Amino acid sequence: MVKYIGDKNYEHGSKEAVGVLITNLGTPDAPEKKELKVYLNQFLSDPRVIELPKILWQILLKLVILQVRPSKSAEAYKKIWTKNGSPLLDISKRQLEKIKLSFSTSHPNMIFEVGMRYGNPSIPNALRTLQKQNVRKLLVLPMYPQYCAATTGSTFDEVTNVLQKWRWIPELRFINQYFEDDKYVEALSNSVTSFWKKHSKPQKIIFSYHGIPKKYLLNGDPYHCFCLKTTRLVKEKLGLSDDEIMTTFQSRFGKAEWLQPYTSETLKELPNKGIKDIHIISPGFSSDCLETLEELEEENREYFMESGGEQYKYIPCLNDDDEHIDVFVNLIKKNTQGWM
């Protein structure tokens, strides 16, 4: 028998609130093996992330991967951990506060929470907090510009899994993607322009996106197309030629073929082709995290420089830049029309 969760403190006639749940992928609680084991177990047990027969995958995960990978991941996280903890969580909190401030005067009945798909603060806890504050209309904003089943789709799964257990389900709106949003394209383009004013324009700018297994694309996931279109929109906004840009994919896992070209292999090859001055940007991430601060800033820099590269610079994510916050504020306003 399912036990449905209701708000026992609700009073008829009380003022209803509009809730906005901002979500991102997540982070371990600490850069240590124990915490990484918990985090990776949750992450890699998601059937949206690993589309393999559950029983066989769980055996491999428990007996092999979780015995080896947590230690390696912990060392990587230690390199980027700050006095405020996880960069992703710290940036997410700053984004949340700036977004809240933008609505504090005009929409006092709007309540904001941040929830991570994996780790803490969790989506279930964030939703429970919103429920306790009489939220009857809920907007979910996954901070993934390009829709992907393994990220955006998984977020939808988690949110609806929680809401299935609520006695009184709120009216729900869900933002699938925003890579085509004019303000997002402009903010991304402006970040490149500003960076070039400080560091000059390189021979080539690499747009590196988190990869997914190629079979996900072949089975109908639109993510690959959305990444390519993001690059094209920014290229057109900046007035660049095809020779000045390149789209690659990073962070592959396992032995299966993933989306290509691979970022790491591309960076090893470019110097031999005469491309020795590059900038790299990762438009699939709304906040800097392990995949940008450690994988792009450090690991891939080494690949490029050791292969004969001369200039390698990473263009940071939009993070809590005011123009980026305006993107989210605009999205929230647009998707809550009729609710205020």
N, C-alpha and C positions, 0 to 999 in steps of 0.2 A: 504493500500500500504506500502510495506516494504521500509524503507529508508536505503540504503546500505552506509556503511562508507568507504570512500576512502581517500587516502593520497594526498591531493591537492598540497603538496609541492614537490612531486616526480618529478625528472628530468630524462629523458631518458639518459641512459649511466652512471648513478650514481652507485657507488659501492654497491652491495647487501651485507647484513649481515646475519649471522646465529644467531638465537635467542635461548636461553635456558631458559625455564620457570620452576623454581623450586617451587613446591607447597607443602603445608601441610594443616592440618585441619583448623586451625584458632584459634582466641582468641577474647574475648571482648576488647573493647577499654579501659576499666577501670573496676576495681573490684567493681562495684556499681550496684545496682538493675536496674537502668534505662538502662545502657549499656548491662547488662546481658539479659534483656528482649528483646532487639533488636537482640542480638547474638543468643539466644536460639530460637527465632521466626524463624530466617533464617535457623538455623541448623535443627530444628525439623519440618520444613515445607518441607524439601527435601524428595521427594517420594522414593529416594534410601535409606534413613535412616529409615523412617517409612512407611512401606508398608501396609497401611490401606486405605479404601475409603476416598478420600480427604475431602468431605463435613463433614462427621462424625468426622474425625480426627481434622479438623480445629475448629470445635465447642468445642471439648474437650480441644484442645490446648489453644484456646483463653480464654475460660471461666474458666478453671480449672488450667492447668499446668502453664501457664504464669502468673497466679495470685499468685502462691505459690513458684515455683522452682527458679525464679530469685534471691530472697532474700537468699535462702539457697546456691545457687551457688556463689553468691557474697561473702558470708562469707568464702567459701572454697578458692576462688581466692585470697582473702586478705591474706590468710596464706602463699601463695607462691609468691605474687607480690614482685618485687624487685625495686631498684632505677632505673633500666633500663626498668621497666615495665613488661610486660608479659614474663615469661621465654621462652616460645615457640617461640615468635616472636624475642626475643633477640638472642636466639641460632640460629634461622633461618637466621638472618642477618649476624651473624658471619660465619656461614657455607657458605653463599653466597659470602662473601668477600674473604674467603680462596679459594673457587673454582675459582672465578674470577682471583685471583692472579696467580693461577696455569696455566691459559691460556693467561695471559696478554701479554707475550712475543711471544709465539709460534702462537697464534691465535688472533691477534688484531681485527679482524673483527667479533669476537664472542661476543655477547651481552647477559648479564644475568639479569634476574629479578626474584623476589620472589613474589608469590601471594598466598593468603590464600583462601581456598574454602569458608569459612564463615568469616565475619569480614574484617578487614583491615590489610595490603594492599590487595586489592581484586584481583582476577584473571582478571576480565575485565579491571581494570586500568593497571595492569601489561602488559597485551596483547596490550593495546592501546599504552603504552610507547614503546613497541617493534615495533609496526607498524610504529610509527613516526620515528623510526631509520632505516627504510628500510629493515626490516627483511623479507626475502622471503623464508627462510627455518627455521622451528620451531621444536625444541625438547622439549617435556614436560616430566619432571621428578617428579612424585609424590613421596614424601619421605615416602612411605609405602612399607616396604620390601615384605609383603605378599599381593597379590591382594585380594580385597574384593569389592563387588559391592557398598557397602555403603560408601567406601572411594575412592578407585581408579576409580571405575565406575562412581561415582558422579563427580569426577574431570574431567573425559572425557566428561561428559554431559555439564559441565559448560564451558569448553574450546570450544567445538564444538558449543554450543549455541551462544557464542560470535562470533566465526569465521563465522557462518552462515550469519551474518550481515555485513561482510566485502565485499567490492567490489572485492578486489584482495586477494584471499585466499592463504596463504603460503603453501609450501610443508610441510607436518606434519608427525612427528614421535612421538610415545608415548610409554614410558616404563611402562609396566604393573606391573612388580614385579622384585625383585632382590634377594630374599631370598636364591636362590641356587647359587648365584655368589660366586666364591671361595674367593675373597677378602673380601666380606661381612662376610662370615662364619669365616674366619680367624680373622678379626677385632673383631667380637663378642667373639670368643673364647679367643683371647688375652686379651680382657678386663676382662674376668673372671679370667684368669691366673694371671694377674697383681693384681687384687683385692685380690686374695687368697694369694699372696706373702705378702700382708700387713695385712691381717686379718685371715689367715689360712683357711683351707678347712672345710666346715660345714658338718653336717650329710647328708643334702640334699639340692639341689639347685632347686628352683621352677621357672619355666618359665611361667610367667603370661602374657597372651595376652588379648587385649580388646575383649570382647564378642560380639556376634550378636545373634539375635533370632534363635532358633533351626530350625524354619520353613524355614529360608533363606538357611540353609545347605540342608534341604530336597528338596528345590526347585532348587538346583543345584549350589549354591555358593561354590567355591573351597577353601575358606578361612581357614576352619577348617583343611583340609588336609595340606595346606601350613604351618600352625602353627606347626602341629605335625612334619612335615618334618624338619622345622627349628630346633626344639628341637633335633631331631635325628641327624642332621648334626653336631650340636655343641657338642652333647654327644660323637659322634664318634671322632670328632677332639680332644676332651679333654681326650679321653680314659676312659670315665665314664661307670659305669654299670647302668642297668635299675633301680636298687634300689636307686641310688644316685640322680636321676632326677625325675621331675614330671611336667606335663603341666596342667595349670589351666586357667580359663577365668574370667576376672574381668569386672566391670563397667556395670552391667546389669541394665536395666531400665524397669519399668512396671511389670506386673504380669505374662506375658507369659514366657514359658520356654526358656532359653538361652543355649548356649553351656556350657557343664559341663565337669569336675567338676568346681564349682565356687571357685574362689580364697579365698574369705572371709570365706566360710564355711570350706574349706580345712584347712586353718590356725587355725581355732578354734578346729579342730579335731586332728591335728598332735601331739600336746603335749601328749594327752591321749594315743597315739600309741608309745610313747617313742622318738619321733622326737622333740627335744627341741632346736636344733641349726640349723638354716637355713639361706640361702642367697636367695634373690629373685631378678629376672631380668625380664625386659619386652622388649623382642626383636621385638615386633610389633611397637614400637615407635622409630623413629630416633632421637627425641629430648625429653628431659625431659619436662613435662607439668603437668597439673592438675592431670591427672590420675596416674602419677608416683610420683610426689612430695608431693601430699596431700593424694591420695588414698592409694598408696603403702607405702610411707615413714611414714605416720602418722596413718591413719585409720586402715589399715590392720596390722600394727605393734601392735596396741593396742589389736586387736582381738587375735593375737598370744600370746602376753605376758600375757594378762589377763586370757588366757586359760591354762597357765602353762609353756609357752615357756621361754627359758633362753637367747638365743642369736638370734637376728633378724637383718640382715643387707641387705640393698638395694644396688644392683650394678647399678650405673647410666647408662643412655643411652649413646650411642657413641657420641652424640652431635657434637661438632666441633673438636674432637680429630683428629690429623693429619692422622691417619690410616683410619678413617672413611671418611675423605675428599678424600683420595686416592681412596676409593671405588667409590665415585661419579665421580671423575675425570676420572677414568677408564670406568665407564658406559657411560659418555658423549662422550668420545673418540670413544668407540666402536659403539655407536648409531649415530654418525655423520660422519661415514666413507663415503667418496665420496662427502662430502659437502664442504670440505675445499679447 
